[in-house]
Amino acid sequence: RFSGTFVGNAESTSPPTAATSPPAVGAATLPAVPTIPVVPTIVGVPNTVAEGVLNPSEVKPPASGTRRARVLYDYEAADSTELALLADEMITVYSLPGMDPDWLIGERGNQKGKVPVTYLELLS
C-alpha cells in the first residue's frame, strides 16, 4: 500500500548554463540569396487553372481520360466554379494536371464545374 508521500529527485532541475549551449549564428553571417518567383505553366491548360482559379468556361476536356460518373448525393455548388449535382444523375468527369485530387471537373450538357469526388461513383 502506498503512503500519501512522494519523494522526488533532490537534484537541481535548472536548465544548463550558457557555457554548455552551442554559440548562436546570426542571420547577418549568411550570404543573401536572391529568389525568383516561379509561376507554374501547364501546357494546354489556361493559366487560371494552374494558379488555382477555375473558370469552367475556359477549361477544355482532355483528349482522353473522361469517365462517366453517377452522382450519389445532392450537392449544392458553393460558387460559380462548382457544378450543382442531383443524386442519381449521370455526368462526365475528368481531372486536370495540378488540380486538387479531391475534386474533378464535371460536365452536364453545356454546364461545367468542379465536383467533389466523394459525391460520385466513378464508372468505366
C-alpha positions as CSV (number, residue, x, y, z in Angstrom):
1,R,0.0,0.0,0.0
2,F,1.3,3.5,-0.9
3,S,1.5,6.2,1.6
4,G,0.4,9.7,0.6
5,T,4.0,10.9,0.5
6,F,6.1,11.2,-2.7
7,V,9.8,11.5,-2.6
8,G,11.2,13.3,-5.7
9,N,14.6,13.8,-7.1
10,A,16.6,16.1,-4.9
11,E,19.0,17.2,-7.7
12,S,18.6,20.6,-9.3
13,T,16.4,20.7,-12.5
14,S,17.6,24.1,-13.6
15,P,18.4,24.5,-17.4
16,P,22.1,24.1,-18.4
17,T,24.3,27.1,-18.2
18,A,25.1,29.2,-21.3
19,A,28.6,27.7,-21.4
20,T,27.2,24.3,-22.5
21,S,25.0,25.8,-25.2
22,P,26.3,26.0,-28.8
23,P,27.1,29.5,-30.0
24,A,24.3,31.2,-31.9
25,V,24.8,32.0,-35.6
26,G,23.5,35.4,-36.6
27,A,21.5,35.8,-39.8
28,A,23.9,38.5,-40.9
29,T,26.6,36.0,-41.4
30,L,24.7,34.1,-44.1
31,P,25.0,35.3,-47.7
32,A,21.9,36.9,-49.2
33,V,20.5,34.7,-52.0
34,P,18.0,36.4,-54.4
35,T,14.8,34.5,-55.1
36,I,12.9,34.4,-58.3
37,P,9.2,33.8,-58.2
38,V,8.1,30.8,-60.1
39,V,4.7,30.6,-61.9
40,P,3.8,27.1,-62.9
41,T,2.7,26.7,-66.5
42,I,0.9,23.6,-67.7
43,V,0.9,23.0,-71.5
44,G,-2.6,23.1,-72.9
45,V,-4.2,24.4,-69.7
46,P,-5.1,28.1,-69.2
47,N,-3.1,29.9,-66.5
48,T,-6.2,30.4,-64.4
49,V,-6.3,26.7,-63.7
50,A,-2.5,26.5,-62.9
51,E,-2.9,29.3,-60.4
52,G,-5.8,27.5,-58.6
53,V,-8.6,29.6,-60.0
54,L,-11.0,27.7,-62.2
55,N,-13.1,29.4,-64.9
56,P,-15.2,26.5,-66.1
57,S,-15.9,28.2,-69.5
58,E,-12.1,28.2,-70.2
59,V,-11.5,24.5,-69.3
60,K,-11.4,22.0,-72.2
61,P,-11.7,18.3,-71.5
62,P,-8.6,16.2,-72.2
63,A,-8.5,14.2,-75.4
64,S,-8.7,11.0,-73.4
65,G,-9.4,10.3,-69.7
66,T,-13.0,11.3,-69.4
67,R,-15.2,9.0,-67.4
68,R,-18.9,8.7,-66.7
69,A,-20.0,9.0,-63.0
70,R,-23.2,8.5,-61.1
71,V,-23.9,11.2,-58.5
72,L,-24.5,9.6,-55.1
73,Y,-25.9,12.6,-53.2
74,D,-27.3,16.0,-53.9
75,Y,-24.6,18.7,-53.9
76,E,-25.2,22.5,-53.8
77,A,-22.5,24.5,-55.6
78,A,-20.7,26.9,-53.2
79,D,-19.8,29.3,-56.0
80,S,-19.8,29.7,-59.8
81,T,-16.7,27.4,-60.3
82,E,-18.6,24.4,-58.9
83,L,-21.4,22.3,-60.5
84,A,-24.6,21.6,-58.5
85,L,-25.5,17.9,-58.5
86,L,-28.6,15.8,-58.1
87,A,-28.5,12.3,-56.7
88,D,-28.7,9.5,-59.4
89,E,-27.9,11.7,-62.3
90,M,-25.1,10.8,-64.8
91,I,-22.3,13.3,-65.6
92,T,-18.9,13.2,-67.4
93,V,-15.9,13.8,-65.3
94,Y,-12.1,14.4,-65.7
95,S,-9.2,15.8,-63.9
96,L,-6.7,18.4,-64.8
97,P,-2.9,18.5,-64.1
98,G,-2.2,20.3,-60.8
99,M,-5.8,20.0,-59.6
100,D,-6.7,19.0,-56.1
101,P,-7.2,15.2,-56.1
102,D,-10.4,15.5,-54.0
103,W,-12.2,17.3,-56.9
104,L,-12.9,16.6,-60.6
105,I,-14.3,18.7,-63.4
106,G,-17.9,17.6,-64.1
107,E,-19.9,18.3,-67.2
108,R,-23.7,18.0,-67.7
109,G,-24.8,19.2,-71.1
110,N,-23.3,22.6,-71.5
111,Q,-22.8,23.1,-67.8
112,K,-19.3,22.6,-66.4
113,G,-17.7,23.0,-62.9
114,K,-15.7,21.4,-60.1
115,V,-17.4,18.5,-58.3
116,P,-16.3,16.6,-55.1
117,V,-15.1,13.1,-55.8
118,T,-16.8,11.8,-52.6
119,Y,-20.2,12.5,-54.1
120,L,-19.5,10.3,-57.2
121,E,-19.5,6.7,-58.2
122,L,-16.9,6.5,-61.0
123,L,-17.9,4.2,-63.8
124,S,-15.9,2.7,-66.7
